[in-house]
Amino acid sequence: MVHTSAWLPLRYIFIDMKVFCSRVNPTTGAVDWVEEDEHYDYHQEIARSSYADMLHDKDRNQKYYQGIRLAVQRVKERGEEAIVLDIGTGTGLLSMMALTAGADFCYAIEVFKPMAEAAVRIVQTNGFRDKIKVINKHSTEVTVGPDGDMKHKANILITELFDTELIGEGALPSYEHAQHNLMQDHWEAVPHRATVYAQLVESRRLWSWNKLFPLKLDSMEIRPPPEMENCPGAPSVCDVQLSQLSLNDFTKLTDSLRVFWVDFSQQVSSSTVSHPVHFAPIADGTAQVVLSWWDIDMDPEGTITCTMKPSWTYPATQPAPWRDHWMQCVYFLPEERPVTQHEKLCLTAHQDDYCVWYTLTKPSSAVEHSQLSIERPACSCGAHITWNRSRFGELNDRQRMGLYMQALRQVLTPSSVCLCVSDGSLLPFLAHSVGAAQIYTLESSSMSQHLMEKLFQANQIENKIGVLRKSADSLTAADLQDRKISALIGEPFFTTSLLPWHNLYFWYSRTALSDNLTKDFTVFPLHASLYVLAVEFKDLWRIRSPCGICEGFDVSIMDDMIKNSLNFRESQEAEPHPLWEYPCRALSEPTKLMTFDFREPVPADEMRSEGSLNLVRPGESHGMVLWMEYQLTEDISVSTGLLQVSEERGNCLWYPHSKQGVYFFSSVLDPTLASTQSFASVTYLLTFNPKLGEIRMNFTPIS
């Protein structure tokens, strides 16, 4: 079944408390009207929330608890009542910790209505109804006074407003308003302070997520246009599980640098500011990327610290806590520059109310440059809007491009009339290099169209390739100069796709183009196959596993709420995850479930696949991973998923530039259903509905 959040909503119609949503189907390309419950958006947000993941973070929970105890103690030692303001309370966990630590009253603010309602019930279940008031508002809308939301201002401020970038969820404006309007003149804060760290590195792998590298072909070299090479890139941060990067993937040019900090016990400002840090590189290299993470100190002395630093910064004997709600950041410098060991340089972190970005300068120009660069950089070339990070990585994958090139040499001839159906693809360049007579490319958006035109112009082949901003079903003979397509090619890749099978849009395009194809046309790839593998995740299972009792508090009401929302639709679906970031072990052999033959049009009848697969390794079965493999020619294929399995341990190596589909078993969603015996096999039933472009799936582990 299609992961509905991947659909593009257009508009809504409400009829008799039902919602009819107009969405672009990512597989078929059609605009479908889908009937949904009036609370569908709530269910979507709850089902995909990170509440459970946060509550599974024992390191976070325990350190918050310790910091709250000490904050309440400090207030009590001053002879004051401990009045707590908890912004972004979620389940109410931190408020309940504060009451248990001796606080007199808590105001718990939660803007998301379903979560606020759950917090009310959780607070009541745990016996704190008279001591915790849940306020379903944004903190900036909360009032204070006899008739206000809060009777009195608070003197303890507890928050968990942070994201991977620390301030990306609007923490600073929320703090600024609360401290001005909702807190007493002197307050305690948990956490007490946050510190942001940065490390400058050289990394071809990471830089390949930001720039298009030159690519040498048989008869030419693809070079990006100057505006792409000089573009500062996308303004958004790239959040990554840096612990899964190999140390061979980058060269450290500095140790970790303390770039700025925020003291939450003092008045916070959300104004734009720059933080220059002077340093000397520890090695020669090319400065390209800033790796960043943060710590939060729960107490003024800094004895209770919760850190986001990656695992390779820990001593070998100390494991790093796993968390997915907070990861680490990758920032790209506006331009790469060579640096030498012991050279005097200045790395400046620029910070506004929601974002951080970095520049690297000589110390003499740091102050002047910080003023010039105060405006957040944004993409000016269009490539960083058209292509996301993983797409840049895929286009820079030399081995993969080599396979496409080999396959095209087999497929194309000097007389080929070639049409490429993929978004922002380099295949037209490859087809030109091979020597196809006439080449066209279909682009789905004006941004993609303009980007490809710039690329062709920069490489002096704009007269060799026709760029058509059209859908396949609107293509006419006139668009092709009254020629028929003899070679239809695609990677395939489409920007609207999240799950692996969404790229079957290529098949629907091939079907729509049937009248424009020669009788003996060649299609590339020949077909696509859907594969599956049973796995044991090291940690990823936690994002869907209920918490039950968390630090002594019963939060099962939240578990039930999430489970209900998952049952609304999502528990019967796969969800996309980049599995190179999430280690897992293969418990079965990879199994082919379905094959989609692009040589033939999309069939009218449903396709079904039913059977079972044996588990060949012991372990805890958390779910199934699904991916697509494309047979480019009879002897050349590419995978969007599994690349290798370790025979000894079953550890999986995944293709890093695609997301794979993950289907979690009900034993993860509800551990009480798990058998005391290990599973021996998994039965499956999949149905592909051609009309809807959906794959309905059901996997059942068998003891």
Solvent accessible surface area in square Angstrom, and as a share of the most:
residue,aa,sasa,rsa
1,M,49,0.22
2,V,1,0.00
3,H,10,0.04
4,T,9,0.05
5,S,60,0.39
6,A,5,0.04
7,W,13,0.05
8,L,81,0.40
9,P,76,0.48
10,L,101,0.50
11,R,148,0.54
12,Y,91,0.35
13,I,73,0.37
14,F,140,0.59
15,I,90,0.46
16,D,126,0.65
17,M,132,0.59
18,K,98,0.42
19,V,8,0.05
20,F,55,0.23
21,C,1,0.00
22,S,2,0.01
23,R,11,0.04
24,V,35,0.20
25,N,0,0.00
26,P,5,0.03
27,T,0,0.00
28,T,22,0.13
29,G,35,0.33
30,A,47,0.36
31,V,85,0.49
32,D,32,0.16
33,W,113,0.40
34,V,27,0.16
35,E,89,0.40
36,E,8,0.04
37,D,62,0.32
38,E,68,0.31
39,H,93,0.42
40,Y,6,0.02
41,D,80,0.42
42,Y,88,0.33
43,H,28,0.13
44,Q,26,0.11
45,E,102,0.46
46,I,7,0.04
47,A,1,0.00
48,R,63,0.23
49,S,24,0.16
50,S,52,0.34
51,Y,36,0.14
52,A,7,0.05
53,D,5,0.03
54,M,39,0.17
55,L,14,0.07
56,H,47,0.21
57,D,5,0.02
58,K,121,0.51
59,D,33,0.17
60,R,12,0.04
61,N,1,0.01
62,Q,71,0.32
63,K,49,0.21
64,Y,0,0.00
65,Y,21,0.08
66,Q,74,0.33
67,G,0,0.00
68,I,0,0.00
69,R,111,0.41
70,L,64,0.32
71,A,0,0.00
72,V,3,0.01
73,Q,94,0.42
74,R,50,0.18
75,V,0,0.00
76,K,83,0.35
77,E,125,0.56
78,R,91,0.33
79,G,72,0.69
80,E,64,0.29
81,E,115,0.52
82,A,0,0.00
83,I,16,0.08
84,V,0,0.00
85,L,0,0.00
86,D,0,0.00
87,I,7,0.03
88,G,31,0.30
89,T,9,0.05
90,G,7,0.07
91,T,5,0.03
92,G,0,0.00
93,L,4,0.02
94,L,8,0.04
95,S,0,0.00
96,M,0,0.00
97,M,0,0.00
98,A,0,0.00
99,L,21,0.10
100,T,78,0.46
101,A,28,0.21
102,G,35,0.34
103,A,7,0.05
104,D,42,0.22
105,F,52,0.22
106,C,0,0.00
107,Y,9,0.03
108,A,0,0.00
109,I,3,0.02
110,E,12,0.05
111,V,91,0.52
112,F,29,0.12
113,K,102,0.43
114,P,13,0.08
115,M,0,0.00
116,A,4,0.03
117,E,92,0.41
118,A,2,0.02
119,A,0,0.00
120,V,58,0.34
121,R,132,0.48
122,I,0,0.00
123,V,4,0.02
124,Q,83,0.37
125,T,78,0.45
126,N,36,0.18
127,G,64,0.62
128,F,35,0.15
129,R,162,0.59
130,D,118,0.61
131,K,94,0.40
132,I,9,0.05
133,K,80,0.34
134,V,29,0.17
135,I,8,0.04
136,N,66,0.34
137,K,70,0.29
138,H,76,0.34
139,S,4,0.02
140,T,60,0.35
141,E,104,0.47
142,V,10,0.06
143,T,70,0.41
144,V,54,0.31
145,G,15,0.15
146,P,116,0.73
147,D,149,0.77
148,G,15,0.14
149,D,24,0.12
150,M,0,0.00
151,K,105,0.44
152,H,120,0.54
153,K,79,0.33
154,A,0,0.00
155,N,1,0.01
156,I,0,0.00
157,L,1,0.01
158,I,0,0.00
159,T,0,0.00
160,E,22,0.10
161,L,24,0.12
162,F,6,0.03
163,D,31,0.16
164,T,12,0.07
165,E,16,0.07
166,L,2,0.01
167,I,1,0.01
168,G,26,0.25
169,E,114,0.51
170,G,4,0.04
171,A,1,0.01
172,L,4,0.02
173,P,37,0.24
174,S,12,0.07
175,Y,2,0.01
176,E,47,0.21
177,H,46,0.20
178,A,0,0.00
179,Q,7,0.03
180,H,116,0.52
181,N,66,0.34
182,L,1,0.01
183,M,5,0.02
184,Q,63,0.28
185,D,150,0.78
186,H,111,0.49
187,W,21,0.07
188,E,13,0.06
189,A,1,0.01
190,V,1,0.00
191,P,0,0.00
192,H,16,0.07
193,R,50,0.18
194,A,0,0.00
195,T,7,0.04
196,V,8,0.05
197,Y,52,0.20
198,A,0,0.00
199,Q,9,0.04
200,L,0,0.00
201,V,0,0.00
202,E,57,0.25
203,S,2,0.01
204,R,153,0.56
205,R,65,0.24
206,L,0,0.00
207,W,10,0.04
208,S,12,0.07
209,W,17,0.06
210,N,1,0.00
211,K,18,0.08
212,L,8,0.04
213,F,23,0.09
214,P,49,0.31
215,L,13,0.06
216,K,164,0.70
217,L,29,0.14
218,D,85,0.44
219,S,82,0.53
220,M,37,0.16
221,E,62,0.28
222,I,1,0.00
223,R,109,0.40
224,P,8,0.05
225,P,4,0.03
226,P,87,0.55
227,E,73,0.33
228,M,2,0.01
229,E,78,0.35
230,N,115,0.59
231,C,1,0.01
232,P,36,0.23
233,G,1,0.01
234,A,27,0.21
235,P,52,0.33
236,S,71,0.46
237,V,41,0.23
238,C,15,0.09
239,D,65,0.34
240,V,4,0.02
241,Q,13,0.06
242,L,0,0.00
243,S,34,0.22
244,Q,63,0.28
245,L,7,0.03
246,S,53,0.34
247,L,101,0.50
248,N,145,0.75
249,D,33,0.17
250,F,15,0.06
251,T,65,0.38
252,K,77,0.33
253,L,0,0.00
254,T,2,0.01
255,D,88,0.46
256,S,57,0.37
257,L,27,0.14
258,R,117,0.43
259,V,7,0.04
260,F,4,0.02
261,W,135,0.47
262,V,18,0.10
263,D,48,0.25
264,F,2,0.01
265,S,19,0.12
266,Q,110,0.49
267,Q,82,0.36
268,V,7,0.04
269,S,64,0.41
270,S,22,0.14
271,S,75,0.48
272,T,65,0.38
273,V,64,0.37
274,S,23,0.15
275,H,39,0.18
276,P,67,0.42
277,V,25,0.14
278,H,115,0.51
279,F,25,0.11
280,A,45,0.35
281,P,1,0.01
282,I,74,0.38
283,A,29,0.22
284,D,94,0.49
285,G,19,0.18
286,T,35,0.20
287,A,0,0.00
288,Q,15,0.07
289,V,0,0.00
290,V,0,0.00
291,L,0,0.00
292,S,3,0.02
293,W,11,0.04
294,W,3,0.01
295,D,22,0.11
296,I,0,0.00
297,D,20,0.10
298,M,0,0.00
299,D,1,0.01
300,P,40,0.25
301,E,126,0.57
302,G,29,0.28
303,T,105,0.61
304,I,18,0.09
305,T,42,0.24
306,C,0,0.00
307,T,21,0.12
308,M,3,0.01
309,K,64,0.27
310,P,0,0.00
311,S,42,0.27
312,W,43,0.15
313,T,51,0.29
314,Y,25,0.09
315,P,81,0.51
316,A,114,0.89
317,T,132,0.77
318,Q,93,0.41
319,P,115,0.73
320,A,34,0.26
321,P,49,0.31
322,W,51,0.18
323,R,14,0.05
324,D,29,0.15
325,H,25,0.11
326,W,2,0.01
327,M,24,0.11
328,Q,13,0.06
329,C,2,0.01
330,V,0,0.00
331,Y,18,0.07
332,F,25,0.11
333,L,2,0.01
334,P,41,0.26
335,E,123,0.55
336,E,81,0.36
337,R,61,0.22
338,P,105,0.66
339,V,3,0.02
340,T,77,0.45
341,Q,84,0.37
342,H,136,0.61
343,E,32,0.14
344,K,156,0.66
345,L,0,0.00
346,C,0,0.00
347,L,0,0.00
348,T,2,0.01
349,A,0,0.00
350,H,0,0.00
351,Q,8,0.03
352,D,23,0.12
353,D,50,0.26
354,Y,101,0.38
355,C,24,0.14
356,V,5,0.03
357,W,16,0.06
358,Y,6,0.02
359,T,8,0.04
360,L,19,0.10
361,T,11,0.06
362,K,90,0.38
363,P,43,0.27
364,S,114,0.73
365,S,42,0.27
366,A,3,0.02
367,V,112,0.65
368,E,114,0.51
369,H,58,0.26
370,S,7,0.05
371,Q,122,0.54
372,L,135,0.67
373,S,22,0.14
374,I,63,0.32
375,E,143,0.64
376,R,94,0.34
377,P,36,0.23
378,A,56,0.44
379,C,21,0.13
380,S,87,0.56
381,C,4,0.02
382,G,6,0.06
383,A,0,0.00
384,H,15,0.07
385,I,110,0.56
386,T,16,0.09
387,W,4,0.01
388,N,93,0.47
389,R,41,0.15
390,S,43,0.28
391,R,1,0.00
392,F,2,0.01
393,G,2,0.02
394,E,14,0.06
395,L,1,0.00
396,N,11,0.06
397,D,28,0.14
398,R,81,0.30
399,Q,149,0.66
400,R,16,0.06
401,M,5,0.02
402,G,28,0.27
403,L,51,0.25
404,Y,2,0.01
405,M,12,0.05
406,Q,87,0.39
407,A,0,0.00
408,L,0,0.00
409,R,119,0.43
410,Q,107,0.47
411,V,23,0.13
412,L,9,0.05
413,T,68,0.40
414,P,109,0.69
415,S,90,0.58
416,S,8,0.05
417,V,17,0.10
418,C,0,0.00
419,L,0,0.00
420,C,0,0.00
421,V,5,0.03
422,S,1,0.00
423,D,6,0.03
424,G,0,0.00
425,S,0,0.00
426,L,2,0.01
427,L,0,0.00
428,P,0,0.00
429,F,0,0.00
430,L,0,0.00
431,A,0,0.00
432,H,46,0.21
433,S,10,0.06
434,V,39,0.22
435,G,32,0.31
436,A,11,0.09
437,A,59,0.46
438,Q,34,0.15
439,I,2,0.01
440,Y,9,0.03
441,T,0,0.00
442,L,11,0.05
443,E,1,0.00
444,S,72,0.47
445,S,42,0.27
446,S,44,0.28
447,M,76,0.34
448,S,2,0.01
449,Q,38,0.17
450,H,94,0.42
451,L,2,0.01
452,M,0,0.00
453,E,53,0.24
454,K,65,0.27
455,L,0,0.00
456,F,1,0.00
457,Q,102,0.45
458,A,35,0.27
459,N,15,0.08
460,Q,143,0.64
461,I,10,0.05
462,E,78,0.35
463,N,139,0.71
464,K,110,0.47
465,I,8,0.04
466,G,20,0.20
467,V,26,0.15
468,L,29,0.14
469,R,135,0.49
470,K,71,0.30
471,S,52,0.34
472,A,8,0.06
473,D,113,0.58
474,S,52,0.33
475,L,14,0.07
476,T,66,0.38
477,A,51,0.40
478,A,79,0.61
479,D,33,0.17
480,L,0,0.00
481,Q,118,0.53
482,D,116,0.60
483,R,100,0.37
484,K,105,0.44
485,I,0,0.00
486,S,33,0.21
487,A,1,0.01
488,L,0,0.00
489,I,0,0.00
490,G,0,0.00
491,E,5,0.02
492,P,7,0.04
493,F,36,0.15
494,F,8,0.03
495,T,69,0.40
496,T,49,0.28
497,S,23,0.15
498,L,69,0.34
499,L,1,0.01
500,P,9,0.06
501,W,0,0.00
502,H,0,0.00
503,N,19,0.10
504,L,1,0.00
505,Y,49,0.19
506,F,0,0.00
507,W,6,0.02
508,Y,34,0.13
509,S,4,0.02
510,R,11,0.04
511,T,44,0.25
512,A,46,0.35
513,L,0,0.00
514,S,46,0.30
515,D,121,0.63
516,N,18,0.09
517,L,16,0.08
518,T,34,0.20
519,K,211,0.89
520,D,124,0.64
521,F,43,0.18
522,T,46,0.27
523,V,3,0.02
524,F,0,0.00
525,P,0,0.00
526,L,23,0.11
527,H,37,0.17
528,A,0,0.00
529,S,5,0.03
530,L,0,0.00
531,Y,41,0.15
532,V,0,0.00
533,L,0,0.00
534,A,0,0.00
535,V,0,0.00
536,E,37,0.16
537,F,3,0.01
538,K,138,0.58
539,D,14,0.07
540,L,1,0.00
541,W,61,0.21
542,R,72,0.26
543,I,15,0.08
544,R,19,0.07
545,S,7,0.04
546,P,34,0.21
547,C,25,0.15
548,G,25,0.24
549,I,115,0.58
550,C,7,0.04
551,E,43,0.19
552,G,64,0.62
553,F,14,0.06
554,D,42,0.22
555,V,0,0.00
556,S,39,0.25
557,I,23,0.12
558,M,0,0.00
559,D,13,0.06
560,D,92,0.48
561,M,30,0.14
562,I,16,0.08
563,K,66,0.28
564,N,87,0.45
565,S,1,0.01
566,L,6,0.03
567,N,84,0.43
568,F,71,0.29
569,R,56,0.21
570,E,5,0.02
571,S,12,0.08
572,Q,86,0.38
573,E,5,0.02
574,A,0,0.00
575,E,11,0.05
576,P,21,0.14
577,H,25,0.11
578,P,29,0.18
579,L,2,0.01
580,W,39,0.14
581,E,15,0.07
582,Y,12,0.05
583,P,46,0.29
584,C,7,0.04
585,R,30,0.11
586,A,0,0.00
587,L,0,0.00
588,S,1,0.01
589,E,100,0.45
590,P,56,0.35
591,T,35,0.20
592,K,104,0.44
593,L,14,0.07
594,M,10,0.05
595,T,52,0.30
596,F,0,0.00
597,D,45,0.23
598,F,0,0.00
599,R,104,0.38
600,E,102,0.46
601,P,59,0.37
602,V,24,0.14
603,P,49,0.31
604,A,102,0.79
605,D,110,0.57
606,E,85,0.38
607,M,46,0.20
608,R,148,0.54
609,S,16,0.10
610,E,124,0.56
611,G,29,0.28
612,S,67,0.43
613,L,13,0.06
614,N,109,0.56
615,L,27,0.13
616,V,79,0.45
617,R,36,0.13
618,P,116,0.73
619,G,31,0.30
620,E,113,0.51
621,S,4,0.03
622,H,9,0.04
623,G,0,0.00
624,M,0,0.00
625,V,0,0.00
626,L,0,0.00
627,W,1,0.00
628,M,0,0.00
629,E,44,0.20
630,Y,3,0.01
631,Q,44,0.19
632,L,0,0.00
633,T,10,0.06
634,E,136,0.61
635,D,106,0.55
636,I,14,0.07
637,S,51,0.33
638,V,7,0.04
639,S,16,0.10
640,T,14,0.08
641,G,0,0.00
642,L,18,0.09
643,L,88,0.44
644,Q,114,0.51
645,V,31,0.18
646,S,39,0.25
647,E,148,0.66
648,E,159,0.71
649,R,131,0.48
650,G,0,0.00
651,N,75,0.38
652,C,24,0.14
653,L,97,0.48
654,W,7,0.02
655,Y,9,0.03
656,P,37,0.23
657,H,26,0.12
658,S,24,0.15
659,K,90,0.38
660,Q,0,0.00
661,G,0,0.00
662,V,0,0.00
663,Y,8,0.03
664,F,11,0.04
665,F,1,0.00
666,S,62,0.40
667,S,17,0.11
668,V,7,0.04
669,L,17,0.08
670,D,29,0.15
671,P,64,0.40
672,T,120,0.70
673,L,112,0.56
674,A,49,0.38
675,S,51,0.33
676,T,147,0.85
677,Q,126,0.56
678,S,84,0.54
679,F,37,0.16
680,A,58,0.45
681,S,19,0.12
682,V,0,0.00
683,T,53,0.31
684,Y,25,0.09
685,L,62,0.31
686,L,0,0.00
687,T,10,0.06
688,F,0,0.00
689,N,24,0.12
690,P,9,0.05
691,K,179,0.76
692,L,67,0.33
693,G,1,0.01
694,E,26,0.12
695,I,0,0.00
696,R,81,0.30
697,M,9,0.04
698,N,68,0.35
699,F,9,0.04
700,T,54,0.31
701,P,26,0.17
702,I,72,0.37
703,S,67,0.43
